[in-house]
Amino acid sequence: QVQLVESGGGLVQAGGSLRLSCAASGRTFSSYRMGWFRQAPGKEREFVATISWSNSITYYTDSVKGRFTISRDNAKNTVYLQMNSLKPDDTAVYYCAARPITKNGSYYSSKTYDYWGQGTQVTVSS
């Protein structure tokens, strides 16, 4: 079992930055692939980024490549999402998610993640 708690959301002007954090409970944090998803009003939840247990492999959705960076600190049981050059289209509730590293299925699908945080609101004003 993994419990996830996000923090770091807020209101920022376009071009600004935010860093989201996701604190995980449990002693086997390194056994999970971590991901960030987001959901804007009236839209489906979409993949943002994911990271392997070793920090060595990351994937991003095209719209955030070069602007967002996912990282994790296994010693602190925490995963981060550094968001730079924010745009109004980035406005959404951001969710942290976890799935066992042994689980099959697309990294990009929210259906393959077993554990979710409560979400944190990110609002980017123009």
N, CA, C and O atoms as a printed pandas DataFrame, in Angstrom:
     atom_number atom_name residue_name chain_id  residue_number  x_coord  y_coord  z_coord
0              1         N          GLN        A               1    0.833   -1.199    0.000
1              2        CA          GLN        A               1    0.000    0.000    0.000
2              3         C          GLN        A               1    0.869    1.251    0.000
3              4         O          GLN        A               1    1.891    1.327    0.682
4              5         N          VAL        A               2    0.441    2.201   -0.766
5              6        CA          VAL        A               2    1.129    3.489   -0.834
6              7         C          VAL        A               2    0.093    4.597   -0.695
7              8         O          VAL        A               2   -0.933    4.581   -1.373
8              9         N          GLN        A               3    0.357    5.547    0.172
9             10        CA          GLN        A               3   -0.483    6.735    0.274
10            11         C          GLN        A               3    0.298    7.932   -0.221
11            12         O          GLN        A               3    1.470    8.105    0.111
12            13         N          LEU        A               4   -0.365    8.762   -1.025
13            14        CA          LEU        A               4    0.303    9.867   -1.704
14            15         C          LEU        A               4   -0.343   11.195   -1.320
15            16         O          LEU        A               4   -1.568   11.304   -1.276
16            17         N          VAL        A               5    0.479   12.197   -1.044
17            18        CA          VAL        A               5   -0.025   13.523   -0.687
18            19         C          VAL        A               5    0.743   14.566   -1.494
19            20         O          VAL        A               5    1.955   14.719   -1.344
20            21         N          GLU        A               6    0.014   15.281   -2.355
21            22        CA          GLU        A               6    0.635   16.313   -3.184
22            23         C          GLU        A               6    0.630   17.659   -2.470
23            24         O          GLU        A               6   -0.198   17.914   -1.596
24            25         N          SER        A               7    1.564   18.506   -2.859
25            26        CA          SER        A               7    1.612   19.882   -2.374
26            27         C          SER        A               7    2.357   20.724   -3.406
27            28         O          SER        A               7    2.996   20.195   -4.315
28            29         N          GLY        A               8    2.263   22.045   -3.249
29            30        CA          GLY        A               8    3.029   22.934   -4.098
30            31         C          GLY        A               8    2.246   23.652   -5.182
31            32         O          GLY        A               8    2.795   24.488   -5.900
32            33         N          GLY        A               9    0.966   23.330   -5.303
33            34        CA          GLY        A               9    0.166   24.017   -6.306
34            35         C          GLY        A               9   -0.104   25.459   -5.916
35            36         O          GLY        A               9    0.231   25.892   -4.814
36            37         N          GLY        A              10   -0.714   26.195   -6.836
37            38        CA          GLY        A              10   -1.039   27.587   -6.545
38            39         C          GLY        A              10   -1.338   28.365   -7.800
39            40         O          GLY        A              10   -1.516   27.805   -8.882
40            41         N          LEU        A              11   -1.389   29.677   -7.627
41            42        CA          LEU        A              11   -1.672   30.601   -8.727
42            43         C          LEU        A              11   -0.367   31.259   -9.162
43            44         O          LEU        A              11    0.380   31.778   -8.332
44            45         N          VAL        A              12   -0.096   31.238  -10.456
45            46        CA          VAL        A              12    1.135   31.819  -10.983
46            47         C          VAL        A              12    0.841   32.476  -12.326
47            48         O          VAL        A              12   -0.062   32.052  -13.047
48            49         N          GLN        A              13    1.592   33.493  -12.651
49            50        CA          GLN        A              13    1.427   34.148  -13.946
50            51         C          GLN        A              13    2.099   33.335  -15.041
51            52         O          GLN        A              13    3.032   32.573  -14.782
52            53         N          ALA        A              14    1.622   33.503  -16.248
53            54        CA          ALA        A              14    2.241   32.830  -17.387
54            55         C          ALA        A              14    3.729   33.155  -17.439
55            56         O          ALA        A              14    4.141   34.296  -17.233
56            57         N          GLY        A              15    4.517   32.134  -17.716
57            58        CA          GLY        A              15    5.963   32.281  -17.731
58            59         C          GLY        A              15    6.626   31.966  -16.405
59            60         O          GLY        A              15    7.848   31.847  -16.331
60            61         N          GLY        A              16    5.832   31.832  -15.365
61            62        CA          GLY        A              16    6.364   31.546  -14.045
62            63         C          GLY        A              16    6.637   30.074  -13.828
63            64         O          GLY        A              16    6.498   29.255  -14.737
64            65         N          SER        A              17    7.032   29.750  -12.590
65            66        CA          SER        A              17    7.406   28.387  -12.236
66            67         C          SER        A              17    6.730   27.948  -10.954
67            68         O          SER        A              17    6.392   28.762  -10.095
68            69         N          LEU        A              18    6.541   26.651  -10.844
69            70        CA          LEU        A              18    6.077   26.016   -9.618
70            71         C          LEU        A              18    6.776   24.669   -9.494
71            72         O          LEU        A              18    7.153   24.060  -10.495
72            73         N          ARG        A              19    6.944   24.216   -8.271
73            74        CA          ARG        A              19    7.433   22.857   -8.045
74            75         C          ARG        A              19    6.425   22.098   -7.209
75            76         O          ARG        A              19    6.131   22.477   -6.075
76            77         N          LEU        A              20    5.904   21.036   -7.766
77            78        CA          LEU        A              20    4.990   20.167   -7.051
78            79         C          LEU        A              20    5.774   19.062   -6.354
79            80         O          LEU        A              20    6.778   18.568   -6.868
80            81         N          SER        A              21    5.298   18.690   -5.187
81            82        CA          SER        A              21    5.884   17.583   -4.444
82            83         C          SER        A              21    4.813   16.551   -4.157
83            84         O          SER        A              21    3.634   16.877   -4.015
84            85         N          CYS        A              22    5.237   15.315   -4.076
85            86        CA          CYS        A              22    4.332   14.220   -3.739
86            87         C          CYS        A              22    5.037   13.340   -2.722
87            88         O          CYS        A              22    6.012   12.658   -3.038
88            89         N          ALA        A              23    4.534   13.366   -1.507
89            90        CA          ALA        A              23    5.119   12.567   -0.434
90            91         C          ALA        A              23    4.390   11.241   -0.335
91            92         O          ALA        A              23    3.161   11.195   -0.282
92            93         N          ALA        A              24    5.156   10.172   -0.310
93            94        CA          ALA        A              24    4.578    8.831   -0.274
94            95         C          ALA        A              24    4.856    8.163    1.064
95            96         O          ALA        A              24    5.934    8.312    1.639
96            97         N          SER        A              25    3.876    7.434    1.540
97            98        CA          SER        A              25    4.067    6.632    2.741
98            99         C          SER        A              25    4.587    5.262    2.344
99           100         O          SER        A              25    4.607    4.915    1.163
100          101         N          GLY        A              26    4.999    4.501    3.315
101          102        CA          GLY        A              26    5.447    3.145    3.016
102          103         C          GLY        A              26    6.949    3.066    2.865
103          104         O          GLY        A              26    7.609    4.052    2.539
104          105         N          ARG        A              27    7.484    1.876    3.109
105          106        CA          ARG        A              27    8.927    1.686    3.094
106          107         C          ARG        A              27    9.451    1.148    1.779
107          108         O          ARG        A              27   10.654    0.930    1.636
108          109         N          THR        A              28    8.555    0.927    0.801
109          110        CA          THR        A              28    8.987    0.354   -0.465
110          111         C          THR        A              28    8.760    1.321   -1.619
111          112         O          THR        A              28    8.389    0.917   -2.721
112          113         N          PHE        A              29    8.985    2.583   -1.355
113          114        CA          PHE        A              29    8.764    3.625   -2.364
114          115         C          PHE        A              29    9.534    3.328   -3.634
115          116         O          PHE        A              29    9.035    3.560   -4.735
116          117         N          SER        A              30   10.738    2.821   -3.491
117          118        CA          SER        A              30   11.580    2.564   -4.658
118          119         C          SER        A              30   11.048    1.418   -5.511
119          120         O          SER        A              30   11.552    1.180   -6.609
120          121         N          SER        A              31   10.041    0.708   -5.022
121          122        CA          SER        A              31    9.450   -0.387   -5.786
122          123         C          SER        A              31    8.337    0.077   -6.714
123          124         O          SER        A              31    7.689   -0.737   -7.372
124          125         N          TYR        A              32    8.119    1.377   -6.765
125          126        CA          TYR        A              32    7.019    1.906   -7.552
126          127         C          TYR        A              32    7.511    2.863   -8.643
127          128         O          TYR        A              32    8.404    3.681   -8.422
128          129         N          ARG        A              33    6.914    2.737   -9.804
129          130        CA          ARG        A              33    7.043    3.769  -10.832
130          131         C          ARG        A              33    6.085    4.883  -10.450
131          132         O          ARG        A              33    4.944    4.626  -10.065
132          133         N          MET        A              34    6.548    6.117  -10.558
133          134        CA          MET        A              34    5.735    7.267  -10.181
134          135         C          MET        A              34    5.355    8.075  -11.414
135          136         O          MET        A              34    6.093    8.130  -12.397
136          137         N          GLY        A              35    4.200    8.691  -11.336
137          138        CA          GLY        A              35    3.749    9.506  -12.455
138          139         C          GLY        A              35    2.992   10.737  -11.983
139          140         O          GLY        A              35    2.489   10.800  -10.861
140          141         N          TRP        A              36    2.932   11.706  -12.874
141          142        CA          TRP        A              36    2.085   12.887  -12.673
142          143         C          TRP        A              36    1.060   12.940  -13.805
143          144         O          TRP        A              36    1.393   12.754  -14.975
144          145         N          PHE        A              37   -0.177   13.196  -13.434
145          146        CA          PHE        A              37   -1.269   13.386  -14.373
146          147         C          PHE        A              37   -1.930   14.722  -14.046
147          148         O          PHE        A              37   -1.691   15.303  -12.987
148          149         N          ARG        A              38   -2.759   15.197  -14.962
149          150        CA          ARG        A              38   -3.511   16.420  -14.688
150          151         C          ARG        A              38   -4.881   16.340  -15.328
151          152         O          ARG        A              38   -5.097   15.623  -16.304
152          153         N          GLN        A              39   -5.798   17.095  -14.750
153          154        CA          GLN        A              39   -7.167   17.124  -15.259
154          155         C          GLN        A              39   -7.694   18.539  -15.205
155          156         O          GLN        A              39   -7.819   19.134  -14.134
156          157         N          ALA        A              40   -8.002   19.071  -16.380
157          158        CA          ALA        A              40   -8.600   20.392  -16.494
158          159         C          ALA        A              40  -10.116   20.255  -16.468
159          160         O          ALA        A              40  -10.642   19.183  -16.769
160          161         N          PRO        A              41  -10.831   21.330  -16.112
161          162        CA          PRO        A              41  -12.292   21.260  -16.064
162          163         C          PRO        A              41  -12.885   20.814  -17.393
163          164         O          PRO        A              41  -12.549   21.357  -18.446
164          165         N          GLY        A              42  -13.757   19.836  -17.337
165          166        CA          GLY        A              42  -14.430   19.360  -18.544
166          167         C          GLY        A              42  -13.601   18.462  -19.430
167          168         O          GLY        A              42  -14.039   18.075  -20.513
168          169         N          LYS        A              43  -12.404   18.128  -18.978
169          170        CA          LYS        A              43  -11.523   17.283  -19.783
170          171         C          LYS        A              43  -11.165   16.015  -19.023
171          172         O          LYS        A              43  -11.321   15.925  -17.806
172          173         N          GLU        A              44  -10.677   15.035  -19.786
173          174        CA          GLU        A              44  -10.242   13.787  -19.161
174          175         C          GLU        A              44   -8.878   13.971  -18.502
175          176         O          GLU        A              44   -8.111   14.870  -18.847
176          177         N          ARG        A              45   -8.607   13.096  -17.553
177          178        CA          ARG        A              45   -7.299   13.116  -16.923
178          179         C          ARG        A              45   -6.247   12.707  -17.944
179          180         O          ARG        A              45   -6.418   11.723  -18.664
180          181         N          GLU        A              46   -5.154   13.471  -18.003
181          182        CA          GLU        A              46   -4.139   13.193  -18.998
182          183         C          GLU        A              46   -2.764   13.007  -18.359
183          184         O          GLU        A              46   -2.454   13.571  -17.310
184          185         N          PHE        A              47   -1.966   12.205  -19.029
185          186        CA          PHE        A              47   -0.608   11.925  -18.592
186          187         C          PHE        A              47    0.258   13.164  -18.740
187          188         O          PHE        A              47    0.128   13.907  -19.713
188          189         N          VAL        A              48    1.149   13.388  -17.767
189          190        CA          VAL        A              48    2.102   14.484  -17.838
190          191         C          VAL        A              48    3.538   13.953  -17.898
191          192         O          VAL        A              48    4.298   14.288  -18.806
192          193         N          ALA        A              49    3.894   13.116  -16.912
193          194        CA          ALA        A              49    5.276   12.633  -16.852
194          195         C          ALA        A              49    5.338   11.389  -15.966
195          196         O          ALA        A              49    4.476   11.173  -15.114
196          197         N          THR        A              50    6.376   10.575  -16.184
197          198        CA          THR        A              50    6.596    9.413  -15.343
198          199         C          THR        A              50    8.091    9.180  -15.196
199          200         O          THR        A              50    8.888    9.613  -16.028
200          201         N          ILE        A              51    8.458    8.482  -14.111
201          202        CA          ILE        A              51    9.868    8.253  -13.824
202          203         C          ILE        A              51   10.047    6.858  -13.257
203          204         O          ILE        A              51    9.225    6.382  -12.475
204          205         N          SER        A              52   11.124    6.212  -13.657
205          206        CA          SER        A              52   11.430    4.871  -13.162
206          207         C          SER        A              52   11.936    4.960  -11.721
207          208         O          SER        A              52   12.178    6.048  -11.199
208          209         N          TRP        A              53   12.091    3.804  -11.096
209          210        CA          TRP        A              53   12.502    3.789   -9.692
210          211         C          TRP        A              53   13.905    4.332   -9.514
211          212         O          TRP        A              53   14.231    4.867   -8.454
212          213         N          SER        A              54   14.741    4.205  -10.534
213          214        CA          SER        A              54   16.143    4.586  -10.419
214          215         C          SER        A              54   16.440    5.995  -10.909
215          216         O          SER        A              54   17.601    6.403  -10.935
216          217         N          ASN        A              55   15.408    6.753  -11.300
217          218        CA          ASN        A              55   15.592    8.101  -11.830
218          219         C          ASN        A              55   16.203    8.134  -13.225
219          220         O          ASN        A              55   16.438    9.205  -13.785
220          221         N          SER        A              56   16.457    6.957  -13.778
221          222        CA          SER        A              56   17.213    6.954  -15.022
222          223         C          SER        A              56   16.350    7.078  -16.272
223          224         O          SER        A              56   16.851    7.441  -17.336
224          225         N          ILE        A              57   15.076    6.783  -16.154
225          226        CA          ILE        A              57   14.215    6.805  -17.341
226          227         C          ILE        A              57   12.991    7.657  -17.043
227          228         O          ILE        A              57   12.246    7.410  -16.095
228          229         N          THR        A              58   12.810    8.667  -17.884
229          230        CA          THR        A              58   11.654    9.544  -17.740
230          231         C          THR        A              58   10.942    9.694  -19.075
231          232         O          THR        A              58   11.561    9.610  -20.135
232          233         N          TYR        A              59    9.648    9.915  -19.010
233          234        CA          TYR        A              59    8.843   10.182  -20.192
234          235         C          TYR        A              59    7.936   11.375  -19.898
235          236         O          TYR        A              59    7.477   11.576  -18.774
236          237         N          TYR        A              60    7.697   12.158  -20.949
237          238        CA          TYR        A              60    6.858   13.338  -20.822
238          239         C          TYR        A              60    5.854   13.397  -21.970
239          240         O          TYR        A              60    6.120   12.910  -23.069
240          241         N          THR        A              61    4.712   13.992  -21.702
241          242        CA          THR        A              61    3.829   14.304  -22.805
242          243         C          THR        A              61    4.453   15.433  -23.613
243          244         O          THR        A              61    5.191   16.256  -23.071
244          245         N          ASP        A              62    4.159   15.471  -24.896
245          246        CA          ASP        A              62    4.839   16.413  -25.788
246          247         C          ASP        A              62    4.663   17.872  -25.355
247          248         O          ASP        A              62    5.576   18.683  -25.511
248          249         N          SER        A              63    3.512   18.196  -24.823
249          250        CA          SER        A              63    3.219   19.593  -24.525
250          251         C          SER        A              63    4.044   20.163  -23.374
251          252         O          SER        A              63    4.083   21.379  -23.190
252          253         N          VAL        A              64    4.703   19.301  -22.598
253          254        CA          VAL        A              64    5.491   19.799  -21.465
254          255         C          VAL        A              64    6.984   19.546  -21.629
255          256         O          VAL        A              64    7.777   19.979  -20.792
256          257         N          LYS        A              65    7.374   18.863  -22.678
257          258        CA          LYS        A              65    8.799   18.583  -22.890
258          259         C          LYS        A              65    9.597   19.872  -22.966
259          260         O          LYS        A              65    9.205   20.820  -23.646
260          261         N          GLY        A              66   10.720   19.897  -22.260
261          262        CA          GLY        A              66   11.563   21.080  -22.234
262          263         C          GLY        A              66   11.145   22.111  -21.209
263          264         O          GLY        A              66   11.877   23.067  -20.953
264          265         N          ARG        A              67    9.969   21.926  -20.614
265          266        CA          ARG        A              67    9.485   22.879  -19.601
266          267         C          ARG        A              67    9.339   22.235  -18.228
267          268         O          ARG        A              67    9.598   22.876  -17.209
268          269         N          PHE        A              68    8.929   20.985  -18.198
269          270        CA          PHE        A              68    8.700   20.262  -16.935
270          271         C          PHE        A              68    9.803   19.226  -16.730
271          272         O          PHE        A              68   10.331   18.657  -17.686
272          273         N          THR        A              69   10.137   18.997  -15.459
273          274        CA          THR        A              69   11.108   17.965  -15.108
274          275         C          THR        A              69   10.588   17.150  -13.933
275          276         O          THR        A              69   10.251   17.697  -12.883
276          277         N          ILE        A              70   10.527   15.847  -14.121
277          278        CA          ILE        A              70   10.140   14.957  -13.031
278          279         C          ILE        A              70   11.394   14.374  -12.407
279          280         O          ILE        A              70   12.351   14.038  -13.104
280          281         N          SER        A              71   11.378   14.258  -11.092
281          282        CA          SER        A              71   12.505   13.657  -10.379
282          283         C          SER        A              71   11.987   13.001   -9.109
283          284         O          SER        A              71   10.851   13.236   -8.698
284          285         N          ARG        A              72   12.813   12.190   -8.498
285          286        CA          ARG        A              72   12.396   11.531   -7.266
286          287         C          ARG        A              72   13.574   11.396   -6.336
287          288         O          ARG        A              72   14.724   11.299   -6.763
288          289         N          ASP        A              73   13.263   11.392   -5.058
289          290        CA          ASP        A              73   14.256   11.163   -4.018
290          291         C          ASP        A              73   13.769    9.966   -3.210
291          292         O          ASP        A              73   12.900   10.101   -2.348
292          293         N          ASN        A              74   14.323    8.815   -3.488
293          294        CA          ASN        A              74   13.853    7.596   -2.830
294          295         C          ASN        A              74   14.131    7.598   -1.334
295          296         O          ASN        A              74   13.411    6.961   -0.565
296          297         N          ALA        A              75   15.171    8.311   -0.919
297          298        CA          ALA        A              75   15.476    8.389    0.508
298          299         C          ALA        A              75   14.420    9.194    1.261
299          300         O          ALA        A              75   14.175    8.962    2.445
300          301         N          LYS        A              76   13.797   10.143    0.559
301          302        CA          LYS        A              76   12.766   10.981    1.166
302          303         C          LYS        A              76   11.356   10.540    0.794
303          304         O          LYS        A              76   10.378   11.166    1.202
304          305         N          ASN        A              77   11.251    9.466    0.023
305          306        CA          ASN        A              77    9.927    8.984   -0.422
306          307         C          ASN        A              77    9.129   10.099   -1.094
307          308         O          ASN        A              77    7.934   10.251   -0.841
308          309         N          THR        A              78    9.776   10.861   -1.932
309          310        CA          THR        A              78    9.132   12.017   -2.543
310          311         C          THR        A              78    9.442   12.081   -4.038
311          312         O          THR        A              78   10.562   11.809   -4.470
312          313         N          VAL        A              79    8.429   12.446   -4.809
313          314        CA          VAL        A              79    8.607   12.701   -6.239
314          315         C          VAL        A              79    8.238   14.160   -6.499
315          316         O          VAL        A              79    7.335   14.707   -5.865
316          317         N          TYR        A              80    8.938   14.771   -7.427
317          318        CA          TYR        A              80    8.765   16.195   -7.708
318          319         C          TYR        A              80    8.382   16.412   -9.175
319          320         O          TYR        A              80    8.674   15.593  -10.046
320          321         N          LEU        A              81    7.731   17.523   -9.409
321          322        CA          LEU        A              81    7.496   17.973  -10.769
322          323         C          LEU        A              81    7.842   19.459  -10.819
323          324         O          LEU        A              81    7.082   20.301  -10.339
324          325         N          GLN        A              82    8.986   19.768  -11.401
325          326        CA          GLN        A              82    9.390   21.153  -11.591
326          327         C          GLN        A              82    8.764   21.658  -12.884
327          328         O          GLN        A              82    8.977   21.089  -13.955
328          329         N          MET        A              83    8.000   22.720  -12.772
329          330        CA          MET        A              83    7.274   23.252  -13.918
330          331         C          MET        A              83    7.749   24.673  -14.201
331          332         O          MET        A              83    7.562   25.573  -13.383
332          333         N          ASN        A              84    8.356   24.865  -15.350
333          334        CA          ASN        A              84    8.852   26.171  -15.758
334          335         C          ASN        A              84    8.097   26.658  -16.991
335          336         O          ASN        A              84    7.423   25.879  -17.666
336          337         N          SER        A              85    8.216   27.938  -17.275
337          338        CA          SER        A              85    7.578   28.538  -18.454
338          339         C          SER        A              85    6.105   28.130  -18.536
339          340         O          SER        A              85    5.627   27.693  -19.583
340          341         N          LEU        A              86    5.415   28.275  -17.446
341          342        CA          LEU        A              86    4.021   27.827  -17.378
342          343         C          LEU        A              86    3.133   28.631  -18.314
343          344         O          LEU        A              86    3.346   29.822  -18.538
344          345         N          LYS        A              87    2.141   27.951  -18.849
345          346        CA          LYS        A              87    1.179   28.544  -19.776
346          347         C          LYS        A              87   -0.231   28.393  -19.208
347          348         O          LYS        A              87   -0.472   27.507  -18.387
348          349         N          PRO        A              88   -1.159   29.239  -19.629
349          350        CA          PRO        A              88   -2.545   29.080  -19.157
350          351         C          PRO        A              88   -3.106   27.677  -19.442
351          352         O          PRO        A              88   -3.926   27.172  -18.675
352          353         N          ASP        A              89   -2.672   27.057  -20.524
353          354        CA          ASP        A              89   -3.142   25.700  -20.843
354          355         C          ASP        A              89   -2.671   24.653  -19.839
355          356         O          ASP        A              89   -3.171   23.528  -19.843
356          357         N          ASP        A              90   -1.720   25.005  -18.983
357          358        CA          ASP        A              90   -1.261   24.078  -17.945
358          359         C          ASP        A              90   -2.185   24.077  -16.728
359          360         O          ASP        A              90   -2.005   23.275  -15.811
360          361         N          THR        A              91   -3.164   24.967  -16.717
361          362        CA          THR        A              91   -4.100   25.042  -15.598
362          363         C          THR        A              91   -4.880   23.743  -15.462
363          364         O          THR        A              91   -5.524   23.291  -16.409
364          365         N          ALA        A              92   -4.816   23.149  -14.277
365          366        CA          ALA        A              92   -5.464   21.861  -14.039
366          367         C          ALA        A              92   -5.240   21.459  -12.586
367          368         O          ALA        A              92   -4.464   22.078  -11.858
368          369         N          VAL        A              93   -5.941   20.408  -12.190
369          370        CA          VAL        A              93   -5.596   19.720  -10.939
370          371         C          VAL        A              93   -4.544   18.678  -11.289
371          372         O          VAL        A              93   -4.735   17.868  -12.197
372          373         N          TYR        A              94   -3.443   18.705  -10.570
373          374        CA          TYR        A              94   -2.339   17.776  -10.823
374          375         C          TYR        A              94   -2.364   16.663   -9.782
375          376         O          TYR        A              94   -2.478   16.903   -8.580
376          377         N          TYR        A              95   -2.254   15.438  -10.289
377          378        CA          TYR        A              95   -2.315   14.257   -9.436
378          379         C          TYR        A              95   -1.010   13.474   -9.522
379          380         O          TYR        A              95   -0.421   13.323  -10.592
380          381         N          CYS        A              96   -0.585   12.990   -8.387
381          382        CA          CYS        A              96    0.539   12.073   -8.293
382          383         C          CYS        A              96   -0.021   10.651   -8.294
383          384         O          CYS        A              96   -1.077   10.394   -7.716
384          385         N          ALA        A              97    0.683    9.740   -8.936
385          386        CA          ALA        A              97    0.215    8.361   -9.018
386          387         C          ALA        A              97    1.386    7.393   -8.923
387          388         O          ALA        A              97    2.529    7.737   -9.223
388          389         N          ALA        A              98    1.070    6.173   -8.498
389          390        CA          ALA        A              98    2.106    5.154   -8.330
390          391         C          ALA        A              98    1.613    3.803   -8.837
391          392         O          ALA        A              98    0.427    3.486   -8.750
392          393         N          ARG        A              99    2.540    3.017   -9.366
393          394        CA          ARG        A              99    2.233    1.649   -9.773
394          395         C          ARG        A              99    3.473    0.794   -9.521
395          396         O          ARG        A              99    4.593    1.294   -9.631
396          397         N          PRO        A             100    3.300   -0.463   -9.190
397          398        CA          PRO        A             100    4.466   -1.332   -8.963
398          399         C          PRO        A             100    5.342   -1.388  -10.207
399          400         O          PRO        A             100    4.831   -1.378  -11.327
400          401         N          ILE        A             101    6.633   -1.447  -10.022
401          402        CA          ILE        A             101    7.551   -1.461  -11.155
402          403         C          ILE        A             101    7.404   -2.725  -11.988
403          404         O          ILE        A             101    7.833   -2.764  -13.142
404          405         N          THR        A             102    6.803   -3.756  -11.412
405          406        CA          THR        A             102    6.618   -5.014  -12.142
406          407         C          THR        A             102    5.337   -5.039  -12.970
407          408         O          THR        A             102    5.085   -5.992  -13.708
408          409         N          LYS        A             103    4.540   -4.001  -12.843
409          410        CA          LYS        A             103    3.248   -3.993  -13.537
410          411         C          LYS        A             103    3.414   -3.683  -15.011
411          412         O          LYS        A             103    4.196   -2.816  -15.400
412          413         N          ASN        A             104    2.659   -4.412  -15.823
413          414        CA          ASN        A             104    2.661   -4.166  -17.263
414          415         C          ASN        A             104    1.606   -3.148  -17.639
415          416         O          ASN        A             104    0.756   -2.782  -16.828
416          417         N          GLY        A             105    1.674   -2.698  -18.879
417          418        CA          GLY        A             105    0.703   -1.732  -19.355
418          419         C          GLY        A             105    1.353   -0.389  -19.624
419          420         O          GLY        A             105    2.442   -0.096  -19.132
420          421         N          SER        A             106    0.675    0.411  -20.404
421          422        CA          SER        A             106    1.233    1.689  -20.835
422          423         C          SER        A             106    1.486    2.633  -19.665
423          424         O          SER        A             106    0.634    2.796  -18.791
424          425         N          TYR        A             107    2.659    3.249  -19.658
425          426        CA          TYR        A             107    2.979    4.269  -18.642
426          427         C          TYR        A             107    2.069    5.486  -18.774
427          428         O          TYR        A             107    1.887    6.249  -17.826
428          429         N          TYR        A             108    1.494    5.655  -19.983
429          430        CA          TYR        A             108    0.740    6.865  -20.269
430          431         C          TYR        A             108   -0.728    6.766  -19.853
431          432         O          TYR        A             108   -1.450    7.764  -19.859
432          433         N          SER        A             109   -1.156    5.580  -19.500
433          434        CA          SER        A             109   -2.557    5.370  -19.161
434          435         C          SER        A             109   -2.784    5.468  -17.665
435          436         O          SER        A             109   -2.115    4.795  -16.881
436          437         N          SER        A             110   -3.729    6.309  -17.274
437          438        CA          SER        A             110   -4.052    6.443  -15.852
438          439         C          SER        A             110   -4.608    5.143  -15.285
439          440         O          SER        A             110   -4.541    4.906  -14.079
440          441         N          LYS        A             111   -5.156    4.305  -16.156
441          442        CA          LYS        A             111   -5.765    3.055  -15.682
442          443         C          LYS        A             111   -4.744    2.060  -15.162
443          444         O          LYS        A             111   -5.105    1.116  -14.459
444          445         N          THR        A             112   -3.491    2.253  -15.490
445          446        CA          THR        A             112   -2.459    1.303  -15.060
446          447         C          THR        A             112   -1.802    1.709  -13.739
447          448         O          THR        A             112   -0.911    1.008  -13.260
448          449         N          TYR        A             113   -2.214    2.800  -13.157
449          450        CA          TYR        A             113   -1.668    3.248  -11.883
450          451         C          TYR        A             113   -2.633    2.859  -10.765
451          452         O          TYR        A             113   -3.845    3.040  -10.885
452          453         N          ASP        A             114   -2.086    2.330   -9.691
453          454        CA          ASP        A             114   -2.911    1.768   -8.628
454          455         C          ASP        A             114   -3.218    2.750   -7.499
455          456         O          ASP        A             114   -4.241    2.624   -6.825
456          457         N          TYR        A             115   -2.346    3.715   -7.296
457          458        CA          TYR        A             115   -2.510    4.605   -6.148
458          459         C          TYR        A             115   -2.471    6.061   -6.612
459          460         O          TYR        A             115   -1.710    6.433   -7.505
460          461         N          TRP        A             116   -3.323    6.872   -5.969
461          462        CA          TRP        A             116   -3.471    8.272   -6.369
462          463         C          TRP        A             116   -3.500    9.185   -5.161
463          464         O          TRP        A             116   -3.996    8.821   -4.096
464          465         N          GLY        A             117   -2.952   10.391   -5.349
465          466        CA          GLY        A             117   -3.108   11.429   -4.361
466          467         C          GLY        A             117   -4.421   12.166   -4.549
467          468         O          GLY        A             117   -5.211   11.846   -5.436
468          469         N          GLN        A             118   -4.639   13.163   -3.693
469          470        CA          GLN        A             118   -5.905   13.892   -3.725
470          471         C          GLN        A             118   -5.892   15.013   -4.760
471          472         O          GLN        A             118   -6.942   15.560   -5.099
472          473         N          GLY        A             119   -4.717   15.352   -5.255
473          474        CA          GLY        A             119   -4.594   16.389   -6.278
474          475         C          GLY        A             119   -4.259   17.743   -5.694
475          476         O          GLY        A             119   -4.589   18.037   -4.545
476          477         N          THR        A             120   -3.603   18.564   -6.491
477          478        CA          THR        A             120   -3.281   19.933   -6.110
478          479         C          THR        A             120   -3.562   20.845   -7.294
479          480         O          THR        A             120   -3.191   20.535   -8.426
480          481         N          GLN        A             121   -4.218   21.970   -7.033
481          482        CA          GLN        A             121   -4.646   22.870   -8.103
482          483         C          GLN        A             121   -3.489   23.748   -8.564
483          484         O          GLN        A             121   -2.787   24.354   -7.755
484          485         N          VAL        A             122   -3.306   23.804   -9.872
485          486        CA          VAL        A             122   -2.359   24.731  -10.493
486          487         C          VAL        A             122   -3.146   25.635  -11.422
487          488         O          VAL        A             122   -3.831   25.160  -12.327
488          489         N          THR        A             123   -3.048   26.936  -11.198
489          490        CA          THR        A             123   -3.742   27.916  -12.031
490          491         C          THR        A             123   -2.731   28.886  -12.604
491          492         O          THR        A             123   -1.983   29.523  -11.861
492          493         N          VAL        A             124   -2.706   29.003  -13.926
493          494        CA          VAL        A             124   -1.772   29.893  -14.610
494          495         C          VAL        A             124   -2.576   31.010  -15.256
495          496         O          VAL        A             124   -3.411   30.760  -16.125
496          497         N          SER        A             125   -2.326   32.228  -14.836
497          498        CA          SER        A             125   -3.059   33.367  -15.381
498          499         C          SER        A             125   -2.306   33.968  -16.571
499          500         O          SER        A             125   -1.078   33.919  -16.639
500          501         N          SER        A             126   -3.063   34.526  -17.491
501          502        CA          SER        A             126   -2.450   35.102  -18.701
502          503         C          SER        A             126   -2.112   36.560  -18.509
503          504         O          SER        A             126   -1.591   37.198  -19.423
